[in-house]
Amino acid sequence: MRRSRLRHLGLAGLLVLGSLTAVGTLPASAADAPAHSPSSSEQPASAGLLDAMQRDFGLTRAEAEDRLAAEREATGIEPAARRAAGKAFGGSWFDADAGRLTVAVTSDATPSALRAVRATGAQARTVEHSAQQLDAAKARVDRLDAPAGVSSWRADRATNKVVVDVVAGERADNDVQSFLKQARATARVTVRTVPSAPQTFAAGTVGGDPYYTGNVRCSIGFSVHGGFVTAGHCGRAGAGVSGWDRSYIGTFQGSSFPDNDYAWVSVGSGWWTVPVVLGWGTVSDQLVRGSNVAPVGASICRSGSTTHWHCGTVLAHNETVNYSDGSVVHQLTKTSVCAEGGDSGGSFISGDQAQGVTSGGWGNCSSGGETWFQPVNEILNRYGLTLHTA
């Protein structure tokens, strides 16, 4: 009896990393679901998330709340603004200074399309290439063989170019030069230098509130009916999973890495799931109420079993990452949030909306860095899962 009780409490501490309850559900195909409007008794952010935003963005409590409100509005109007732009759509991002969604449109956009975009509440900006053209250019770069000195590349909406990140000190490397030459032959490319090569954030076994597969420690992302989602590099299909107390939780039912970085684990044996992102006993837990996609420029926070709560900004969607071990992963979202070993698989959340599970990055939470996550809606759609929401 005591053992069973401990297991229930254990998963409350474990799946709380990003887990959810079945009070309400969001369908797996909810990438374009309408933004949820909280009631006066249903706050979009916990005190813990607001504390982390104040620390990492240098905001006051009121400024953090105002930013979340503006981001919620931007997330809600983005699908309508995208439809209004039609074929002229060049991408979108949240302008933190203006507190509004910016929608890029090509110069051939009709006056009626521009009026329709602005009618949604977004501000319009004219660019040369459409989002479809940018994505096609990035897809051509995806077909190239990237050397170790090239860390990632993406279709950047704000610059309207394909941005290639090169590791510091590697730009003169012959293989890097060859890659950049081929990339420039297929797309309009700009090059950025990053301090170090990215790596995944799995870790060896240490104390804390994680889950384990063999000698690998990772963090839980978000609960779904029957289990939870996490990073694919943390375990292969069929691998057993144990909790913080080393008792059996369940089994990896599906896993994909490289190319993707996602997995889901079924749970049982007396363990249960709960509807929050873990506050680690120092701040309040954060409820999860959906999975509407946050635009580039929006604030985002991460919870992991090593470094706990940290916040930053969404920097890019649909980025291809070339990890230091040679594994290439596509369609990741880049953020300015730090992470360290053991944080892999942990939850990324914007306000009360689930965003994805930690994949990897460069840097650490002492000196800073950048981290990528696998979008959660893709995982739900791939495995036909339903996210638990509060």
C-alpha positions in Angstrom: 0.0 0.0 0.0 2.8 2.4 0.9 4.7 1.4 -2.2 1.7 2.1 -4.4 1.2 5.5 -2.7 4.8 6.4 -3.3 4.5 5.6 -6.9 1.5 7.8 -7.3 3.3 10.7 -5.6 6.4 9.9 -7.7 4.7 10.4 -11.0 3.0 13.5 -9.7 6.5 14.8 -9.3 7.7 13.2 -12.5 5.1 13.8 -15.1 4.4 17.2 -13.7 7.3 18.3 -16.0 4.7 18.8 -18.6 1.8 16.6 -17.9 -1.9 17.2 -18.0 -5.2 16.0 -16.8 -8.2 14.8 -18.8 -10.5 17.6 -17.7 -10.5 18.9 -21.2 -8.8 17.5 -24.3 -7.2 19.0 -27.4 -7.2 16.9 -30.6 -3.9 15.7 -32.0 -4.5 17.8 -35.1 -4.9 21.1 -33.2 -2.0 23.0 -34.7 -4.4 25.7 -35.9 -6.8 25.5 -33.0 -8.3 28.8 -31.9 -6.5 30.5 -29.0 -8.0 29.7 -25.6 -9.4 32.7 -23.7 -8.9 32.2 -20.0 -11.6 33.3 -17.6 -10.9 35.6 -14.7 -10.3 32.6 -12.5 -8.1 30.9 -15.1 -4.8 32.6 -15.3 -2.5 31.8 -18.3 0.7 31.9 -16.3 1.7 30.6 -12.9 3.6 32.7 -10.4 6.6 30.4 -11.1 6.6 31.1 -14.9 6.2 34.8 -14.3 9.1 34.7 -11.8 11.3 33.0 -14.4 10.3 35.6 -17.1 11.2 38.4 -14.8 14.6 36.9 -14.1 15.5 36.0 -17.7 13.9 38.9 -19.5 14.6 41.6 -16.9 10.9 42.5 -16.7 8.6 43.6 -13.9 5.7 41.3 -13.0 3.3 43.7 -14.8 5.5 43.8 -17.9 5.6 40.0 -17.9 1.8 39.7 -17.7 1.4 42.4 -20.4 3.8 40.5 -22.7 2.0 37.2 -22.2 -1.3 38.9 -23.0 0.0 40.4 -26.2 1.6 37.1 -27.2 -1.7 35.3 -26.6 -3.5 37.8 -28.9 -0.8 37.4 -31.6 -1.0 33.6 -31.4 -4.8 33.8 -31.7 -4.8 36.0 -34.8 -2.0 34.4 -36.7 -4.0 31.7 -38.5 -6.5 34.4 -39.8 -3.7 36.7 -40.8 -2.0 33.9 -42.7 -5.2 33.1 -44.6 -5.8 36.8 -45.3 -2.4 37.1 -47.0 -3.0 34.1 -49.1 -0.2 33.3 -51.6 1.6 36.5 -50.7 2.2 35.2 -47.1 5.9 35.6 -46.3 5.9 34.5 -42.6 5.0 36.0 -39.3 6.6 36.8 -35.9 5.8 38.6 -32.7 7.4 42.1 -32.4 8.1 42.4 -28.7 8.8 46.1 -28.9 5.5 46.9 -30.6 3.6 44.1 -28.8 2.0 43.0 -32.0 2.1 40.2 -34.6 4.0 41.2 -37.8 3.0 39.5 -41.0 5.4 39.5 -44.0 3.7 39.8 -47.4 5.2 39.9 -50.9 5.2 43.0 -53.0 2.5 41.6 -55.3 0.0 41.4 -52.5 -3.3 43.0 -53.5 -4.6 46.0 -51.6 -7.6 44.0 -50.4 -5.2 41.3 -49.0 -3.2 44.0 -47.1 -6.4 45.4 -45.7 -7.5 41.9 -44.6 -4.2 41.3 -42.9 -4.3 44.6 -41.0 -8.0 44.0 -40.1 -6.9 41.0 -38.0 -4.8 43.3 -35.8 -1.5 42.4 -37.3 1.0 44.8 -38.9 2.1 44.1 -42.4 5.7 44.2 -43.8 6.6 43.9 -47.5 9.3 41.3 -48.4 10.7 39.8 -51.6 10.0 36.1 -51.2 6.9 34.3 -50.0 7.1 31.7 -47.2 6.5 29.0 -49.8 9.6 30.2 -51.8 11.7 30.4 -48.6 10.7 26.9 -47.5 11.5 25.5 -51.0 15.0 27.2 -50.8 15.6 25.7 -47.4 14.5 22.3 -48.7 17.2 22.5 -51.4 19.8 23.2 -48.7 18.5 20.2 -46.7 19.6 17.9 -49.6 23.2 18.9 -49.1 25.7 17.0 -46.9 26.6 19.3 -44.0 30.0 19.1 -42.5 30.5 19.2 -38.7 31.4 23.0 -38.8 27.8 23.8 -40.0 25.5 23.7 -37.0 22.1 24.5 -38.5 20.1 26.4 -41.1 16.6 27.8 -41.4 14.2 29.9 -43.5 14.3 33.1 -41.5 11.1 35.1 -42.0 12.3 38.4 -40.7 15.4 38.6 -42.9 13.6 36.8 -45.8 16.7 34.7 -46.3 18.0 31.2 -45.6 20.3 31.7 -42.6 23.2 29.2 -42.1 24.9 29.0 -38.7 28.6 28.1 -38.7 30.6 27.1 -35.7 33.2 29.7 -34.6 36.6 29.0 -36.1 35.2 26.7 -38.8 34.3 29.1 -41.6 37.6 28.8 -43.4 37.3 25.0 -43.4 37.3 23.6 -46.9 34.2 21.4 -46.3 32.3 24.4 -44.8 33.3 26.6 -47.7 32.1 24.0 -50.2 28.8 23.6 -48.3 28.2 27.4 -48.3 29.1 27.6 -52.0 26.5 25.0 -52.8 23.9 26.5 -50.5 24.4 30.0 -52.2 23.9 28.3 -55.6 20.4 27.1 -54.5 19.2 29.9 -52.2 19.7 33.5 -51.0 21.9 32.7 -48.0 23.3 34.7 -45.1 25.8 33.2 -42.6 25.9 33.6 -38.9 28.6 32.5 -36.5 27.7 30.5 -33.3 30.1 29.8 -30.4 30.0 26.0 -30.5 28.4 23.0 -32.1 25.0 21.8 -30.8 24.5 18.6 -29.0 21.6 16.6 -27.5 21.0 17.0 -23.8 20.6 13.5 -22.5 22.8 12.7 -19.5 24.2 10.0 -17.3 22.3 9.0 -14.2 22.3 11.5 -11.4 19.9 12.5 -8.6 16.8 14.6 -9.2 13.3 14.0 -10.5 13.9 12.5 -14.0 13.1 9.3 -15.9 15.7 6.8 -16.8 16.4 4.4 -19.7 19.4 2.3 -18.7 22.2 4.8 -17.9 20.5 7.7 -19.7 18.6 10.4 -17.8 16.1 12.6 -19.6 13.0 14.7 -18.7 9.4 14.2 -19.4 7.7 16.6 -21.9 3.9 16.5 -21.8 1.3 13.9 -20.8 -1.0 12.3 -23.3 -3.8 9.8 -22.7 -1.9 6.7 -21.8 1.5 8.1 -21.3 3.8 11.0 -22.1 5.8 12.5 -25.0 9.6 13.1 -24.9 12.7 13.2 -27.0 13.5 10.4 -29.4 17.2 10.3 -28.7 16.4 9.3 -25.1 15.3 5.8 -26.0 14.3 3.4 -28.7 10.9 1.7 -29.1 10.6 -1.2 -26.7 13.0 0.2 -24.1 11.8 0.2 -20.5 11.5 3.4 -18.5 12.0 3.8 -14.7 11.1 6.8 -12.5 13.0 8.8 -9.9 12.8 5.9 -7.5 14.0 3.4 -10.1 10.6 1.6 -10.1 9.1 0.7 -13.5 7.0 3.3 -15.3 6.3 1.9 -18.7 7.8 1.4 -22.2 8.8 3.5 -25.2 5.9 2.8 -27.7 7.4 4.8 -30.5 10.6 6.7 -31.1 12.3 8.6 -34.0 15.8 9.9 -34.1 17.6 11.3 -36.1 15.6 13.1 -38.8 13.0 13.7 -36.1 13.5 13.8 -32.3 10.3 12.6 -30.7 9.0 9.6 -28.8 6.1 8.5 -26.6 6.1 6.3 -23.5 3.1 4.4 -22.2 2.7 4.4 -18.4 1.1 2.0 -15.9 2.2 0.0 -12.8 0.4 2.5 -10.5 1.9 5.6 -12.0 -0.4 8.5 -13.1 -0.2 11.8 -14.9 -1.0 15.3 -13.7 -1.8 18.5 -15.6 1.2 20.8 -14.9 4.7 21.7 -15.7 6.8 21.1 -12.6 7.8 24.1 -10.4 10.5 22.0 -8.6 9.3 23.0 -5.2 10.6 26.5 -5.4 7.9 28.1 -7.7 4.3 27.2 -8.4 3.5 24.6 -11.1 2.2 25.7 -14.5 -1.1 24.3 -15.8 -1.2 23.4 -19.5 -4.4 24.2 -21.4 -3.6 23.6 -25.1 -0.9 23.6 -27.8 -1.4 26.7 -29.9 1.9 27.5 -31.7 3.7 30.6 -30.4 5.1 32.8 -33.2 8.7 33.8 -33.6 9.5 36.5 -31.1 7.2 35.2 -28.4 8.5 34.4 -24.9 8.9 30.7 -24.1 10.0 28.8 -21.0 11.5 25.4 -20.4 11.4 22.9 -17.5 14.0 20.2 -17.2 15.3 17.8 -14.6 18.8 19.4 -14.5 18.4 23.2 -14.8 14.6 23.5 -13.9 12.9 26.7 -15.1 14.5 29.0 -17.7 13.0 31.4 -20.3 13.9 33.0 -23.5 12.5 33.8 -27.0 11.3 31.8 -30.0 14.0 32.5 -32.6 12.9 30.4 -35.6 10.6 27.6 -36.7 11.4 24.7 -39.1 15.2 24.8 -38.5 17.5 21.9 -39.6 20.1 21.1 -36.9 23.4 19.2 -37.5 24.3 17.9 -34.1 28.0 17.3 -33.2 27.7 13.5 -33.5 26.6 13.9 -37.1 22.8 13.4 -36.4 20.7 15.7 -38.5 17.2 16.6 -37.3 14.6 18.6 -39.3 11.7 20.9 -38.4 12.9 21.9 -35.0 12.2 25.3 -33.3 15.1 27.4 -32.1 15.0 29.4 -28.9 17.3 31.6 -26.8 16.6 29.4 -23.7 19.6 27.6 -22.1 19.7 23.9 -21.2 22.1 21.3 -20.0 22.6 17.5 -20.0 19.6 15.7 -18.6 17.1 18.4 -19.8 16.4 16.5 -23.0 12.8 15.6 -23.6 11.6 18.3 -21.1 8.7 20.7 -21.7 8.7 24.0 -23.6 5.7 26.1 -22.8 4.5 29.6 -23.8 2.0 31.0 -21.3 -0.3 28.0 -20.8 0.3 26.5 -24.3 2.5 23.4 -24.7 5.1 24.0 -27.5 7.4 21.0 -27.6 10.1 18.8 -26.1 13.7 19.7 -25.6 16.0 18.2 -28.3 19.5 19.8 -27.9 21.6 23.0 -28.2 24.8 24.7 -27.4 26.0 26.5 -24.3 24.8 26.1 -20.7 22.7 28.0 -18.1 25.8 29.7 -16.6 27.0 31.5 -19.7 23.9 31.2 -21.9 23.2 29.4 -25.2 20.5 28.3 -27.6 18.2 25.3 -27.5 16.0 23.6 -30.0 12.8 21.7 -29.4 10.7 19.2 -31.3 7.2 20.7 -31.7 4.6 18.8 -29.7 1.8 19.0 -32.3 3.9 17.0 -34.8 4.4 14.3 -32.1 0.6 14.1 -31.4 -0.2 13.8 -35.1 2.5 11.2 -35.8 1.3 8.8 -33.1 -2.4 9.7 -33.0 -2.1 10.9 -29.4 -4.3 13.3 -27.5 -2.8 15.9 -25.2 -4.2 16.1 -21.7 -5.2 19.6 -20.7 -6.4 21.3 -17.6 
